[in-house]
Amino acid sequence: MLKGKTILVTGGTGSFGHTFIPMTLEKYNPAKIIVYSRDEMKQWEMAKKFEGDPRVRFFIGDVRDKERLNRALDGVDYVVHAAATKIVPTAEYNPFECIKTNINGAMNLIDVCIDKGVKRVVALSTDKASSPINLYGATKLASDKVFVAGNSYAGGHDTRFSVVRYGNVMGSRGSVIPFFMSIRDKGVLPITDDRMTRFMISLEQGVELVWHAFDDMEGGEIYVKKIPSMKVTDLATVIDPKAKQEVVGIRPGEKLHEQMIGAEDSYFTYEYPEHFKILPAIHNWSNCESRIKDGKKVPEGFIYSSDNNTEWMSADDLSAWIDENSEKIGAI
């Protein structure tokens, strides 16, 4: 599928790119992976890890800059769109900037991918795009919608767009595990609400879901990985069993539980052994056999949320994962 192809990753110096690139180089041996991002220092640091590998290239640019995208996407076969303004409080206090990147940037990318004849585009989404209550989630819902509609917008062109959606990425920079680990020596771990739950997915699982989307997509699907949940209080206990857990209240725009499929999506959602697939409501694509394949329709009103999940991560499983991944937690 990706063997010998040229792939571009927007926001490629982030946590996802740091995992996607080495995994994809090893598994598929693409001709080239282009890291497209706006931070020269992050690119410089990342380039040192791939020094001597001619398959990895770096391209300074912003998804807000359509002309720069037009140059960067010349000759590209596949795109992973990981660029986003994604810190919830940052988006709440800087809404114009969040909209420019997450919505306008998505529209720029769709236009240029069609014009340049890119074959397949997979955009990364978030649980916060399902029934959003914060600006970040609202912009990612809008982004998801434009990527789905991009398949119609492409007209007679061959470019196809799909979306992958997942929740809390374990150990990624700025996430709860490295945060708790960084302050555990203080003896107090802040808990926003003792009822709070989160989905738990590794970066490797996120990469594999993107690979699956490239292989499976007809265009317009939203792929949702089946992953376990965990209570934040249990997570904190694993990080430091002796630390006091202090309830500090939910931050602006924060949800009590993560949701990846809402009741309104259930009419168009199909279940598979390892994931769900939300099919497009437009053009009757939700009844398209080539998109449904061997999927089983979920019940009407179905919700996939971290608090009603049938699979839960145990303390032992999380502890083992932390031991195995200790060197890279919070580093990417």
WOGITA-V692170 format. One record per helix or strand of 3 or more residues. SS is the DSSP state (a for helix, b for strand). FROM is the first residue (numbers start at 1). TO is the last residue. If there is no record, write none. Layout:
SS&FROM&TO  SS&FROM&TO
This chain:
b&6&10  a&15&28  b&32&37  a&40&49  b&56&60  a&66&72  b&78&81  a&88&93  a&95&116  b&120&126  a&127&129  a&135&153  b&160&166  a&176&186  b&188&191  b&197&201  a&203&216  b&222&225  b&228&231  a&232&239  b&244&247  b&259&261  a&263&268  b&269&271  b&275&278  a&282&287  a&289&292  a&315&325
